[in-house]
Amino acid sequence: MKLPVIKHLTQFIEQNDQDYIIEAIEVLENLTEVPSLKDEELDVIGELISNMYGALEVQKMIKEGATQKDAVNSFMKRVLGSIDK
């Protein structure tokens, strides 16, 4: 996951609507079913999907009252904590 991408997508959600991100995730997930995609291409799509889900989680925390900085930090701690296990 890339923090600058998550921040950018979070701002996009604030300015527009999270439905755009949800629909983009659905399209990307559907693309992963193309049998001719190479592993590298699947990795890129997976990274995009992860960043989009991350932005949705951060946006949810912001709606619940967290600042963007606190929401991003909390999310990244959760991600890093799950990787360490």
Distance bins in CASP14 RR format, pairs under 12 A and 6 or more apart:
PFRMAT RR
TARGET T0000
AUTHOR 0000-0000-0000
RMODE 2
METHOD distances of the structure
MODEL  1
1 7 0 0 0 0 0 1 0 0 0 0 0
1 9 0 0 0 0 0 1 0 0 0 0 0
1 46 0 0 0 0 0 1 0 0 0 0 0
1 47 1 0 0 1 0 0 0 0 0 0 0
1 48 0 0 0 0 0 1 0 0 0 0 0
1 49 0 0 0 0 0 1 0 0 0 0 0
1 50 1 0 1 0 0 0 0 0 0 0 0
1 51 1 0 1 0 0 0 0 0 0 0 0
1 52 0 0 0 0 0 1 0 0 0 0 0
1 53 0 0 0 0 1 0 0 0 0 0 0
1 54 1 0 0 1 0 0 0 0 0 0 0
1 55 0 0 0 0 1 0 0 0 0 0 0
1 57 0 0 0 0 0 1 0 0 0 0 0
1 58 0 0 0 0 0 1 0 0 0 0 0
1 72 0 0 0 0 0 1 0 0 0 0 0
1 75 0 0 0 0 1 0 0 0 0 0 0
1 76 1 0 0 1 0 0 0 0 0 0 0
1 78 0 0 0 0 0 1 0 0 0 0 0
1 79 1 0 0 1 0 0 0 0 0 0 0
1 80 0 0 0 0 1 0 0 0 0 0 0
1 82 0 0 0 0 0 1 0 0 0 0 0
1 83 0 0 0 0 0 1 0 0 0 0 0
2 8 0 0 0 0 1 0 0 0 0 0 0
2 9 0 0 0 0 0 1 0 0 0 0 0
2 44 0 0 0 0 0 1 0 0 0 0 0
2 46 0 0 0 0 0 1 0 0 0 0 0
2 47 1 0 0 1 0 0 0 0 0 0 0
2 48 0 0 0 0 1 0 0 0 0 0 0
2 50 0 0 0 0 1 0 0 0 0 0 0
2 51 1 0 0 1 0 0 0 0 0 0 0
2 52 0 0 0 0 0 1 0 0 0 0 0
2 54 0 0 0 0 0 1 0 0 0 0 0
2 55 0 0 0 0 0 1 0 0 0 0 0
2 72 0 0 0 0 0 1 0 0 0 0 0
2 76 0 0 0 0 0 1 0 0 0 0 0
2 79 0 0 0 0 0 1 0 0 0 0 0
3 9 0 0 0 0 0 1 0 0 0 0 0
3 10 0 0 0 0 0 1 0 0 0 0 0
3 50 0 0 0 0 0 1 0 0 0 0 0
3 51 0 0 0 0 1 0 0 0 0 0 0
3 54 0 0 0 0 0 1 0 0 0 0 0
3 55 0 0 0 0 0 1 0 0 0 0 0
3 58 0 0 0 0 1 0 0 0 0 0 0
3 68 0 0 0 0 0 1 0 0 0 0 0
3 69 0 0 0 0 0 1 0 0 0 0 0
3 71 0 0 0 0 0 1 0 0 0 0 0
3 72 1 0 0 1 0 0 0 0 0 0 0
3 73 0 0 0 0 1 0 0 0 0 0 0
3 75 0 0 0 0 1 0 0 0 0 0 0
3 76 1 0 0 1 0 0 0 0 0 0 0
3 79 0 0 0 0 0 1 0 0 0 0 0
3 80 0 0 0 0 0 1 0 0 0 0 0
4 10 0 0 0 0 0 1 0 0 0 0 0
4 11 0 0 0 0 0 1 0 0 0 0 0
4 51 0 0 0 0 1 0 0 0 0 0 0
4 55 0 0 0 0 0 1 0 0 0 0 0
4 72 0 0 0 0 0 1 0 0 0 0 0
5 11 0 0 0 0 0 1 0 0 0 0 0
5 12 0 0 0 0 0 1 0 0 0 0 0
5 21 0 0 0 0 0 1 0 0 0 0 0
5 47 0 0 0 0 1 0 0 0 0 0 0
5 48 0 0 0 0 1 0 0 0 0 0 0
5 49 0 0 0 0 0 1 0 0 0 0 0
5 50 0 0 0 0 1 0 0 0 0 0 0
5 51 1 0 1 0 0 0 0 0 0 0 0
5 52 0 0 0 0 1 0 0 0 0 0 0
5 53 0 0 0 0 0 1 0 0 0 0 0
5 54 0 0 0 0 1 0 0 0 0 0 0
5 55 1 0 0 1 0 0 0 0 0 0 0
5 58 0 0 0 0 0 1 0 0 0 0 0
5 72 0 0 0 0 0 1 0 0 0 0 0
6 12 0 0 0 0 0 1 0 0 0 0 0
6 13 0 0 0 0 0 1 0 0 0 0 0
6 21 0 0 0 0 0 1 0 0 0 0 0
6 47 0 0 0 0 0 1 0 0 0 0 0
6 48 0 0 0 0 0 1 0 0 0 0 0
6 50 0 0 0 0 1 0 0 0 0 0 0
6 51 1 0 1 0 0 0 0 0 0 0 0
6 52 0 0 0 0 1 0 0 0 0 0 0
6 53 0 0 0 0 1 0 0 0 0 0 0
6 54 1 0 1 0 0 0 0 0 0 0 0
6 55 1 0 1 0 0 0 0 0 0 0 0
6 56 0 0 0 0 1 0 0 0 0 0 0
6 57 0 0 0 0 1 0 0 0 0 0 0
6 58 1 0 0 1 0 0 0 0 0 0 0
6 59 0 0 0 0 1 0 0 0 0 0 0
6 61 0 0 0 0 0 1 0 0 0 0 0
6 62 0 0 0 0 0 1 0 0 0 0 0
6 68 0 0 0 0 0 1 0 0 0 0 0
6 71 0 0 0 0 1 0 0 0 0 0 0
6 72 1 0 0 1 0 0 0 0 0 0 0
6 73 0 0 0 0 0 1 0 0 0 0 0
6 75 1 0 0 1 0 0 0 0 0 0 0
6 76 0 0 0 0 1 0 0 0 0 0 0
6 79 0 0 0 0 1 0 0 0 0 0 0
7 13 0 0 0 0 0 1 0 0 0 0 0
7 14 0 0 0 0 0 1 0 0 0 0 0
7 51 0 0 0 0 1 0 0 0 0 0 0
7 54 0 0 0 0 0 1 0 0 0 0 0
7 55 0 0 0 0 1 0 0 0 0 0 0
7 58 1 0 0 1 0 0 0 0 0 0 0
7 59 0 0 0 0 0 1 0 0 0 0 0
7 62 0 0 0 0 0 1 0 0 0 0 0
7 68 1 0 0 1 0 0 0 0 0 0 0
7 69 0 0 0 0 1 0 0 0 0 0 0
7 71 0 0 0 0 0 1 0 0 0 0 0
7 72 1 0 0 1 0 0 0 0 0 0 0
7 73 0 0 0 0 0 1 0 0 0 0 0
7 75 0 0 0 0 0 1 0 0 0 0 0
7 76 0 0 0 0 0 1 0 0 0 0 0
8 14 0 0 0 0 0 1 0 0 0 0 0
8 15 0 0 0 0 0 1 0 0 0 0 0
8 21 0 0 0 0 0 1 0 0 0 0 0
8 51 0 0 0 0 1 0 0 0 0 0 0
8 52 0 0 0 0 0 1 0 0 0 0 0
8 54 0 0 0 0 0 1 0 0 0 0 0
8 55 0 0 0 0 1 0 0 0 0 0 0
8 58 0 0 0 0 0 1 0 0 0 0 0
8 68 0 0 0 0 0 1 0 0 0 0 0
8 72 0 0 0 0 0 1 0 0 0 0 0
9 15 0 0 0 0 0 1 0 0 0 0 0
9 16 0 0 0 0 0 1 0 0 0 0 0
9 18 0 0 0 0 1 0 0 0 0 0 0
9 20 0 0 0 0 1 0 0 0 0 0 0
9 21 1 0 0 1 0 0 0 0 0 0 0
9 22 0 0 0 0 0 1 0 0 0 0 0
9 24 0 0 0 0 1 0 0 0 0 0 0
9 25 0 0 0 0 0 1 0 0 0 0 0
9 48 0 0 0 0 1 0 0 0 0 0 0
9 49 0 0 0 0 0 1 0 0 0 0 0
9 50 0 0 0 0 0 1 0 0 0 0 0
9 51 1 0 0 1 0 0 0 0 0 0 0
9 52 1 0 0 1 0 0 0 0 0 0 0
9 53 0 0 0 0 1 0 0 0 0 0 0
9 54 1 0 0 1 0 0 0 0 0 0 0
9 55 1 1 0 0 0 0 0 0 0 0 0
9 56 0 0 0 0 1 0 0 0 0 0 0
9 57 0 0 0 0 0 1 0 0 0 0 0
9 58 0 0 0 0 1 0 0 0 0 0 0
9 59 0 0 0 0 1 0 0 0 0 0 0
9 68 0 0 0 0 0 1 0 0 0 0 0
9 72 0 0 0 0 0 1 0 0 0 0 0
10 16 0 0 0 0 0 1 0 0 0 0 0
10 18 0 0 0 0 1 0 0 0 0 0 0
10 21 0 0 0 0 1 0 0 0 0 0 0
10 51 0 0 0 0 0 1 0 0 0 0 0
10 52 0 0 0 0 0 1 0 0 0 0 0
10 53 0 0 0 0 0 1 0 0 0 0 0
10 54 0 0 0 0 1 0 0 0 0 0 0
10 55 1 0 1 0 0 0 0 0 0 0 0
10 56 0 0 0 0 1 0 0 0 0 0 0
10 57 0 0 0 0 1 0 0 0 0 0 0
10 58 1 0 1 0 0 0 0 0 0 0 0
10 59 1 0 1 0 0 0 0 0 0 0 0
10 60 0 0 0 0 0 1 0 0 0 0 0
10 61 0 0 0 0 1 0 0 0 0 0 0
10 62 1 0 0 1 0 0 0 0 0 0 0
10 63 0 0 0 0 0 1 0 0 0 0 0
10 66 0 0 0 0 0 1 0 0 0 0 0
10 67 0 0 0 0 0 1 0 0 0 0 0
10 68 1 0 0 1 0 0 0 0 0 0 0
10 69 0 0 0 0 0 1 0 0 0 0 0
10 71 1 0 0 1 0 0 0 0 0 0 0
10 72 1 0 0 1 0 0 0 0 0 0 0
10 75 0 0 0 0 1 0 0 0 0 0 0
11 21 0 0 0 0 0 1 0 0 0 0 0
11 55 0 0 0 0 1 0 0 0 0 0 0
11 58 0 0 0 0 0 1 0 0 0 0 0
11 59 0 0 0 0 1 0 0 0 0 0 0
11 62 0 0 0 0 0 1 0 0 0 0 0
11 68 0 0 0 0 1 0 0 0 0 0 0
11 72 0 0 0 0 0 1 0 0 0 0 0
12 18 0 0 0 0 1 0 0 0 0 0 0
12 19 0 0 0 0 0 1 0 0 0 0 0
12 20 1 0 0 1 0 0 0 0 0 0 0
12 21 1 0 0 1 0 0 0 0 0 0 0
12 24 0 0 0 0 0 1 0 0 0 0 0
12 51 0 0 0 0 0 1 0 0 0 0 0
12 52 0 0 0 0 1 0 0 0 0 0 0
12 55 1 0 0 1 0 0 0 0 0 0 0
12 56 0 0 0 0 0 1 0 0 0 0 0
12 58 0 0 0 0 0 1 0 0 0 0 0
12 59 0 0 0 0 1 0 0 0 0 0 0
13 19 0 0 0 0 1 0 0 0 0 0 0
13 20 1 0 0 1 0 0 0 0 0 0 0
13 21 1 0 0 1 0 0 0 0 0 0 0
13 22 0 0 0 0 1 0 0 0 0 0 0
13 24 0 0 0 0 0 1 0 0 0 0 0
13 52 0 0 0 0 1 0 0 0 0 0 0
13 54 0 0 0 0 0 1 0 0 0 0 0
13 55 1 0 0 1 0 0 0 0 0 0 0
13 56 1 0 0 1 0 0 0 0 0 0 0
13 57 0 0 0 0 0 1 0 0 0 0 0
13 58 0 0 0 0 1 0 0 0 0 0 0
13 59 1 0 1 0 0 0 0 0 0 0 0
13 60 0 0 0 0 1 0 0 0 0 0 0
13 61 0 0 0 0 0 1 0 0 0 0 0
13 62 0 0 0 0 1 0 0 0 0 0 0
13 63 0 0 0 0 1 0 0 0 0 0 0
13 68 0 0 0 0 0 1 0 0 0 0 0
13 71 0 0 0 0 0 1 0 0 0 0 0
14 20 0 0 0 0 0 1 0 0 0 0 0
14 21 0 0 0 0 0 1 0 0 0 0 0
14 55 0 0 0 0 0 1 0 0 0 0 0
14 58 0 0 0 0 0 1 0 0 0 0 0
14 59 1 0 0 1 0 0 0 0 0 0 0
14 62 1 0 0 1 0 0 0 0 0 0 0
14 63 0 0 0 0 1 0 0 0 0 0 0
14 68 0 0 0 0 1 0 0 0 0 0 0
14 71 0 0 0 0 0 1 0 0 0 0 0
15 21 0 0 0 0 0 1 0 0 0 0 0
15 59 0 0 0 0 0 1 0 0 0 0 0
16 22 0 0 0 0 0 1 0 0 0 0 0
16 23 0 0 0 0 0 1 0 0 0 0 0
16 24 0 0 0 0 0 1 0 0 0 0 0
16 55 0 0 0 0 0 1 0 0 0 0 0
16 59 0 0 0 0 0 1 0 0 0 0 0
17 23 0 0 0 0 1 0 0 0 0 0 0
17 24 0 0 0 0 0 1 0 0 0 0 0
17 56 0 0 0 0 0 1 0 0 0 0 0
17 59 0 0 0 0 0 1 0 0 0 0 0
18 24 0 0 0 0 0 1 0 0 0 0 0
18 25 0 0 0 0 0 1 0 0 0 0 0
18 52 0 0 0 0 1 0 0 0 0 0 0
18 53 0 0 0 0 0 1 0 0 0 0 0
18 54 0 0 0 0 0 1 0 0 0 0 0
18 55 0 0 0 0 1 0 0 0 0 0 0
18 56 1 0 0 1 0 0 0 0 0 0 0
18 57 0 0 0 0 0 1 0 0 0 0 0
18 58 0 0 0 0 0 1 0 0 0 0 0
18 59 1 0 0 1 0 0 0 0 0 0 0
18 60 0 0 0 0 1 0 0 0 0 0 0
18 62 0 0 0 0 0 1 0 0 0 0 0
18 63 0 0 0 0 1 0 0 0 0 0 0
19 25 0 0 0 0 0 1 0 0 0 0 0
19 26 0 0 0 0 0 1 0 0 0 0 0
19 56 0 0 0 0 0 1 0 0 0 0 0
19 59 0 0 0 0 0 1 0 0 0 0 0
20 26 0 0 0 0 0 1 0 0 0 0 0
20 27 0 0 0 0 0 1 0 0 0 0 0
20 52 0 0 0 0 1 0 0 0 0 0 0
20 55 0 0 0 0 0 1 0 0 0 0 0
20 56 0 0 0 0 0 1 0 0 0 0 0
20 59 0 0 0 0 0 1 0 0 0 0 0
21 27 0 0 0 0 0 1 0 0 0 0 0
21 28 0 0 0 0 0 1 0 0 0 0 0
21 48 0 0 0 0 0 1 0 0 0 0 0
21 49 0 0 0 0 0 1 0 0 0 0 0
21 51 0 0 0 0 1 0 0 0 0 0 0
21 52 1 0 1 0 0 0 0 0 0 0 0
21 53 0 0 0 0 1 0 0 0 0 0 0
21 54 0 0 0 0 1 0 0 0 0 0 0
21 55 1 0 0 1 0 0 0 0 0 0 0
21 56 1 0 0 1 0 0 0 0 0 0 0
21 57 0 0 0 0 0 1 0 0 0 0 0
21 58 0 0 0 0 0 1 0 0 0 0 0
21 59 0 0 0 0 1 0 0 0 0 0 0
21 60 0 0 0 0 0 1 0 0 0 0 0
22 28 0 0 0 0 0 1 0 0 0 0 0
22 29 0 0 0 0 0 1 0 0 0 0 0
22 49 0 0 0 0 0 1 0 0 0 0 0
22 52 0 0 0 0 1 0 0 0 0 0 0
22 53 0 0 0 0 1 0 0 0 0 0 0
22 55 0 0 0 0 0 1 0 0 0 0 0
22 56 1 0 0 1 0 0 0 0 0 0 0
22 59 0 0 0 0 0 1 0 0 0 0 0
23 29 0 0 0 0 0 1 0 0 0 0 0
23 30 0 0 0 0 0 1 0 0 0 0 0
23 52 0 0 0 0 0 1 0 0 0 0 0
23 56 0 0 0 0 0 1 0 0 0 0 0
24 30 0 0 0 0 0 1 0 0 0 0 0
24 31 0 0 0 0 0 1 0 0 0 0 0
24 45 0 0 0 0 0 1 0 0 0 0 0
24 48 0 0 0 0 1 0 0 0 0 0 0
24 49 0 0 0 0 1 0 0 0 0 0 0
24 51 0 0 0 0 0 1 0 0 0 0 0
24 52 1 0 0 1 0 0 0 0 0 0 0
24 53 0 0 0 0 0 1 0 0 0 0 0
24 55 0 0 0 0 0 1 0 0 0 0 0
24 56 0 0 0 0 0 1 0 0 0 0 0
25 31 0 0 0 0 0 1 0 0 0 0 0
25 32 0 0 0 0 0 1 0 0 0 0 0
25 45 0 0 0 0 0 1 0 0 0 0 0
25 46 0 0 0 0 0 1 0 0 0 0 0
25 48 0 0 0 0 1 0 0 0 0 0 0
25 49 1 0 1 0 0 0 0 0 0 0 0
25 50 0 0 0 0 1 0 0 0 0 0 0
25 51 0 0 0 0 0 1 0 0 0 0 0
25 52 1 0 1 0 0 0 0 0 0 0 0
25 53 1 0 0 1 0 0 0 0 0 0 0
25 54 0 0 0 0 0 1 0 0 0 0 0
25 55 0 0 0 0 0 1 0 0 0 0 0
25 56 0 0 0 0 1 0 0 0 0 0 0
26 32 0 0 0 0 0 1 0 0 0 0 0
26 33 0 0 0 0 0 1 0 0 0 0 0
26 49 0 0 0 0 1 0 0 0 0 0 0
26 52 0 0 0 0 0 1 0 0 0 0 0
26 53 0 0 0 0 0 1 0 0 0 0 0
27 33 0 0 0 0 0 1 0 0 0 0 0
27 34 0 0 0 0 0 1 0 0 0 0 0
27 45 0 0 0 0 1 0 0 0 0 0 0
27 48 0 0 0 0 0 1 0 0 0 0 0
27 49 0 0 0 0 0 1 0 0 0 0 0
27 52 0 0 0 0 0 1 0 0 0 0 0
28 34 0 0 0 0 0 1 0 0 0 0 0
28 37 0 0 0 0 0 1 0 0 0 0 0
28 41 0 0 0 0 0 1 0 0 0 0 0
28 42 0 0 0 0 0 1 0 0 0 0 0
28 44 0 0 0 0 1 0 0 0 0 0 0
28 45 1 0 1 0 0 0 0 0 0 0 0
28 46 1 0 0 1 0 0 0 0 0 0 0
28 47 0 0 0 0 0 1 0 0 0 0 0
28 48 1 0 1 0 0 0 0 0 0 0 0
28 49 1 0 1 0 0 0 0 0 0 0 0
28 50 0 0 0 0 0 1 0 0 0 0 0
28 51 0 0 0 0 0 1 0 0 0 0 0
28 52 1 0 0 1 0 0 0 0 0 0 0
28 53 0 0 0 0 0 1 0 0 0 0 0
29 42 0 0 0 0 0 1 0 0 0 0 0
29 45 0 0 0 0 1 0 0 0 0 0 0
29 46 0 0 0 0 1 0 0 0 0 0 0
29 48 0 0 0 0 0 1 0 0 0 0 0
29 49 1 0 0 1 0 0 0 0 0 0 0
29 50 0 0 0 0 0 1 0 0 0 0 0
29 52 0 0 0 0 0 1 0 0 0 0 0
29 53 0 0 0 0 0 1 0 0 0 0 0
30 37 0 0 0 0 0 1 0 0 0 0 0
30 45 0 0 0 0 0 1 0 0 0 0 0
30 49 0 0 0 0 0 1 0 0 0 0 0
31 37 1 0 0 1 0 0 0 0 0 0 0
31 41 0 0 0 0 1 0 0 0 0 0 0
31 42 0 0 0 0 1 0 0 0 0 0 0
31 44 0 0 0 0 0 1 0 0 0 0 0
31 45 1 0 1 0 0 0 0 0 0 0 0
31 46 0 0 0 0 1 0 0 0 0 0 0
31 48 0 0 0 0 1 0 0 0 0 0 0
31 49 0 0 0 0 1 0 0 0 0 0 0
32 38 0 0 0 0 0 1 0 0 0 0 0
32 39 0 0 0 0 0 1 0 0 0 0 0
32 41 0 0 0 0 1 0 0 0 0 0 0
32 42 1 0 0 1 0 0 0 0 0 0 0
32 43 0 0 0 0 0 1 0 0 0 0 0
32 44 0 0 0 0 0 1 0 0 0 0 0
32 45 1 0 1 0 0 0 0 0 0 0 0
32 46 1 0 0 1 0 0 0 0 0 0 0
32 47 0 0 0 0 0 1 0 0 0 0 0
32 48 0 0 0 0 0 1 0 0 0 0 0
32 49 0 0 0 0 1 0 0 0 0 0 0
33 42 0 0 0 0 0 1 0 0 0 0 0
33 45 0 0 0 0 0 1 0 0 0 0 0
34 41 0 0 0 0 1 0 0 0 0 0 0
34 42 0 0 0 0 1 0 0 0 0 0 0
34 45 0 0 0 0 1 0 0 0 0 0 0
35 41 0 0 0 0 0 1 0 0 0 0 0
35 42 0 0 0 0 0 1 0 0 0 0 0
36 42 0 0 0 0 0 1 0 0 0 0 0
37 43 0 0 0 0 1 0 0 0 0 0 0
37 44 0 0 0 0 1 0 0 0 0 0 0
37 45 1 0 0 1 0 0 0 0 0 0 0
37 46 0 0 0 0 0 1 0 0 0 0 0
38 44 0 0 0 0 1 0 0 0 0 0 0
38 45 0 0 0 0 0 1 0 0 0 0 0
39 45 0 0 0 0 0 1 0 0 0 0 0
39 46 0 0 0 0 0 1 0 0 0 0 0
40 46 0 0 0 0 0 1 0 0 0 0 0
40 47 0 0 0 0 0 1 0 0 0 0 0
41 47 0 0 0 0 0 1 0 0 0 0 0
41 48 0 0 0 0 0 1 0 0 0 0 0
42 48 0 0 0 0 0 1 0 0 0 0 0
42 49 0 0 0 0 0 1 0 0 0 0 0
43 49 0 0 0 0 0 1 0 0 0 0 0
43 50 0 0 0 0 0 1 0 0 0 0 0
44 50 0 0 0 0 0 1 0 0 0 0 0
44 51 0 0 0 0 0 1 0 0 0 0 0
45 51 0 0 0 0 0 1 0 0 0 0 0
45 52 0 0 0 0 0 1 0 0 0 0 0
46 52 0 0 0 0 1 0 0 0 0 0 0
46 53 0 0 0 0 1 0 0 0 0 0 0
47 53 0 0 0 0 0 1 0 0 0 0 0
47 54 0 0 0 0 0 1 0 0 0 0 0
48 54 0 0 0 0 0 1 0 0 0 0 0
48 55 0 0 0 0 0 1 0 0 0 0 0
49 55 0 0 0 0 0 1 0 0 0 0 0
49 56 0 0 0 0 0 1 0 0 0 0 0
50 56 0 0 0 0 0 1 0 0 0 0 0
50 57 0 0 0 0 0 1 0 0 0 0 0
50 75 0 0 0 0 0 1 0 0 0 0 0
50 79 0 0 0 0 1 0 0 0 0 0 0
51 57 0 0 0 0 0 1 0 0 0 0 0
51 58 0 0 0 0 0 1 0 0 0 0 0
51 75 0 0 0 0 0 1 0 0 0 0 0
51 79 0 0 0 0 0 1 0 0 0 0 0
52 58 0 0 0 0 0 1 0 0 0 0 0
52 59 0 0 0 0 0 1 0 0 0 0 0
53 59 0 0 0 0 0 1 0 0 0 0 0
53 60 0 0 0 0 0 1 0 0 0 0 0
53 75 0 0 0 0 0 1 0 0 0 0 0
53 79 0 0 0 0 0 1 0 0 0 0 0
54 60 0 0 0 0 1 0 0 0 0 0 0
54 61 0 0 0 0 0 1 0 0 0 0 0
54 62 0 0 0 0 0 1 0 0 0 0 0
54 71 0 0 0 0 0 1 0 0 0 0 0
54 72 0 0 0 0 1 0 0 0 0 0 0
54 74 0 0 0 0 0 1 0 0 0 0 0
54 75 1 0 0 1 0 0 0 0 0 0 0
54 76 0 0 0 0 1 0 0 0 0 0 0
54 78 0 0 0 0 1 0 0 0 0 0 0
54 79 0 0 0 0 1 0 0 0 0 0 0
55 61 0 0 0 0 0 1 0 0 0 0 0
55 62 0 0 0 0 0 1 0 0 0 0 0
55 68 0 0 0 0 0 1 0 0 0 0 0
55 71 0 0 0 0 0 1 0 0 0 0 0
55 72 0 0 0 0 1 0 0 0 0 0 0
55 75 0 0 0 0 1 0 0 0 0 0 0
56 62 0 0 0 0 0 1 0 0 0 0 0
56 63 0 0 0 0 0 1 0 0 0 0 0
56 71 0 0 0 0 0 1 0 0 0 0 0
56 75 0 0 0 0 0 1 0 0 0 0 0
57 63 0 0 0 0 0 1 0 0 0 0 0
57 64 0 0 0 0 0 1 0 0 0 0 0
57 66 0 0 0 0 0 1 0 0 0 0 0
57 71 0 0 0 0 1 0 0 0 0 0 0
57 72 0 0 0 0 1 0 0 0 0 0 0
57 74 0 0 0 0 1 0 0 0 0 0 0
57 75 1 0 1 0 0 0 0 0 0 0 0
57 76 0 0 0 0 0 1 0 0 0 0 0
57 78 0 0 0 0 1 0 0 0 0 0 0
57 79 0 0 0 0 1 0 0 0 0 0 0
58 64 0 0 0 0 0 1 0 0 0 0 0
58 65 0 0 0 0 0 1 0 0 0 0 0
58 66 0 0 0 0 1 0 0 0 0 0 0
58 67 0 0 0 0 0 1 0 0 0 0 0
58 68 1 0 0 1 0 0 0 0 0 0 0
58 69 0 0 0 0 0 1 0 0 0 0 0
58 70 0 0 0 0 1 0 0 0 0 0 0
58 71 1 0 1 0 0 0 0 0 0 0 0
58 72 1 0 1 0 0 0 0 0 0 0 0
58 73 0 0 0 0 1 0 0 0 0 0 0
58 74 0 0 0 0 1 0 0 0 0 0 0
58 75 1 0 1 0 0 0 0 0 0 0 0
58 76 0 0 0 0 1 0 0 0 0 0 0
58 78 0 0 0 0 0 1 0 0 0 0 0
58 79 0 0 0 0 0 1 0 0 0 0 0
59 65 0 0 0 0 0 1 0 0 0 0 0
59 66 0 0 0 0 0 1 0 0 0 0 0
59 68 0 0 0 0 1 0 0 0 0 0 0
59 71 1 0 0 1 0 0 0 0 0 0 0
59 72 0 0 0 0 0 1 0 0 0 0 0
59 75 0 0 0 0 0 1 0 0 0 0 0
60 66 0 0 0 0 1 0 0 0 0 0 0
60 71 0 0 0 0 1 0 0 0 0 0 0
60 74 0 0 0 0 0 1 0 0 0 0 0
60 75 0 0 0 0 1 0 0 0 0 0 0
61 67 0 0 0 0 1 0 0 0 0 0 0
61 68 0 0 0 0 1 0 0 0 0 0 0
61 69 0 0 0 0 0 1 0 0 0 0 0
61 70 1 0 0 1 0 0 0 0 0 0 0
61 71 1 1 0 0 0 0 0 0 0 0 0
61 72 0 0 0 0 1 0 0 0 0 0 0
61 73 0 0 0 0 1 0 0 0 0 0 0
61 74 1 0 0 1 0 0 0 0 0 0 0
61 75 1 0 0 1 0 0 0 0 0 0 0
61 76 0 0 0 0 0 1 0 0 0 0 0
61 77 0 0 0 0 0 1 0 0 0 0 0
61 78 0 0 0 0 0 1 0 0 0 0 0
62 68 1 0 1 0 0 0 0 0 0 0 0
62 69 0 0 0 0 0 1 0 0 0 0 0
62 70 0 0 0 0 1 0 0 0 0 0 0
62 71 1 0 1 0 0 0 0 0 0 0 0
62 72 0 0 0 0 1 0 0 0 0 0 0
62 74 0 0 0 0 0 1 0 0 0 0 0
62 75 0 0 0 0 0 1 0 0 0 0 0
63 71 0 0 0 0 1 0 0 0 0 0 0
64 70 0 0 0 0 0 1 0 0 0 0 0
64 71 0 0 0 0 1 0 0 0 0 0 0
64 74 0 0 0 0 0 1 0 0 0 0 0
65 71 0 0 0 0 1 0 0 0 0 0 0
65 74 0 0 0 0 0 1 0 0 0 0 0
66 72 0 0 0 0 1 0 0 0 0 0 0
66 73 0 0 0 0 1 0 0 0 0 0 0
66 74 1 0 0 1 0 0 0 0 0 0 0
66 75 0 0 0 0 1 0 0 0 0 0 0
67 73 0 0 0 0 1 0 0 0 0 0 0
67 74 0 0 0 0 0 1 0 0 0 0 0
68 74 0 0 0 0 0 1 0 0 0 0 0
68 75 0 0 0 0 0 1 0 0 0 0 0
69 75 0 0 0 0 0 1 0 0 0 0 0
69 76 0 0 0 0 0 1 0 0 0 0 0
70 76 0 0 0 0 0 1 0 0 0 0 0
70 77 0 0 0 0 0 1 0 0 0 0 0
71 77 0 0 0 0 0 1 0 0 0 0 0
71 78 0 0 0 0 0 1 0 0 0 0 0
72 78 0 0 0 0 0 1 0 0 0 0 0
72 79 0 0 0 0 0 1 0 0 0 0 0
73 79 0 0 0 0 0 1 0 0 0 0 0
73 80 0 0 0 0 0 1 0 0 0 0 0
74 80 0 0 0 0 0 1 0 0 0 0 0
74 81 0 0 0 0 0 1 0 0 0 0 0
75 81 0 0 0 0 0 1 0 0 0 0 0
75 82 0 0 0 0 0 1 0 0 0 0 0
76 82 0 0 0 0 0 1 0 0 0 0 0
76 83 0 0 0 0 0 1 0 0 0 0 0
77 83 0 0 0 0 0 1 0 0 0 0 0
77 84 0 0 0 0 0 1 0 0 0 0 0
78 84 0 0 0 0 0 1 0 0 0 0 0
78 85 0 0 0 0 0 1 0 0 0 0 0
79 85 0 0 0 0 0 1 0 0 0 0 0
END
